[in-house]
């Protein structure tokens, strides 16, 4: 009985891979099955494995990924937790067939309020994603007052670090697109807009 209890506790406390809400080949040609197999199946799995090992015996053992990202000092624990959070949000924001090509409701209203129009927001977000030097992420987030902001995060960082709520994220590490677009980051960014599930993005607003 004690053994069963210990196994149960470990299972509950360990960090798990997010379950994709789609098959690994249905985002093609924007994101190929091969990219999903490597990016989700290998890169993200490595981050999940790493964070499960790294937190053992530390003050972050038993904390949520969000708590670790918000409070951990720069280093291996923060980097791996950040990438678990980043990739979870990233992979869950896609849909193989868009029911709407742009947001509606309160997200649409906030975008118009803070950027002027959806097209202006899309243009700025695309520009920032293309211009980010090296490896990292571009995020649309909301602050505590609900204002929307675009930030560029180096490596595995996340807007949560600055007290923001991440809503939409583009991964501009080369492994996110190199198998499909080689060095053509701009083409990859352009195509990502066609598979965003705006219902999921809006659901992240507080």
ZIHU-V193110 format. One record per residue. PHI is phi in degrees with one decimal (999 if undefined). Layout:
<<PHI> <PHI>>
This chain:
<<999> <-62.2> <-62.0> <-62.4> <-63.8> <-63.6> <-63.9> <-63.3> <-62.5> <-62.0> <-63.9> <-66.6> <-82.4> <-79.3> <-88.0> <-115.2> <-67.4> <-67.4> <-87.6> <-67.7> <-85.4> <-152.0> <-70.0> <-76.2> <-117.6> <-88.7> <-91.1> <-65.3> <-89.4> <-67.1> <-129.1> <-76.0> <-58.7> <-61.9> <-66.5> <-59.3> <-60.8> <-84.8> <-68.6> <-78.4> <-71.8> <-114.7> <-62.9> <-64.5> <-59.8> <-65.0> <-62.8> <-63.8> <-61.7> <-62.3> <-67.3> <-61.2> <-79.7> <-71.3> <-81.6> <-60.2> <80.1> <-108.4> <-67.1> <-95.1> <-62.9> <87.5> <-83.1> <-73.6> <-58.5> <-62.7> <-64.8> <-65.3> <-60.9> <-72.0> <-119.1> <-70.7> <-68.6> <-57.0> <151.2> <-62.3> <-62.9> <-63.2> <-59.7> <-73.8> <-63.7> <-59.1> <-73.5> <-64.6> <-64.3> <-56.2> <-71.0> <-63.1> <-62.4> <-63.2> <-70.0> <-86.1> <-95.3> <-103.2> <-145.9> <-66.6> <-130.6> <-66.6> <-89.5> <-149.3> <-86.9> <-151.8> <-68.2> <-129.9> <62.3> <-66.7> <-68.2> <-61.0> <-63.6> <-67.9> <-64.9> <-62.8> <-61.2> <-97.2> <-125.8> <99.8> <-168.3> <-64.6> <-63.1> <-66.8> <-61.4> <-60.6> <-63.3> <-68.5> <-63.7> <-63.0> <-60.0> <-66.9> <-66.1> <-68.8> <-81.6> <-59.3> <-82.7> <77.8> <-98.3> <166.8> <-138.7> <-114.0> <-130.1> <-98.8> <-136.7> <-118.0> <-89.9> <-65.6> <-92.6> <92.3> <-72.4> <-90.2> <-138.8> <-107.1> <-129.3> <-108.9> <-116.0> <-74.3> <52.8> <-107.8> <-74.0> <-145.5> <-56.9> <-55.0> <-57.7> <-101.4> <80.5> <-96.0> <-104.4> <-71.4> <-114.5> <-140.0> <-132.3> <-110.1> <-86.7> <-113.0> <-63.7> <-61.3> <-66.3> <-74.4> <-142.2> <-65.8> <-65.5> <-101.1> <-125.8> <50.8> <-93.6> <-89.8> <-58.1> <-60.2> <-66.5> <-62.3> <-60.3> <-57.6> <-75.5> <-57.9> <-60.0> <-84.4> <-124.4> <-76.1> <-91.7> <-67.9> <-65.1> <-66.1> <-60.7> <-63.8> <-65.5> <-83.5> <-71.5> <-95.4>>
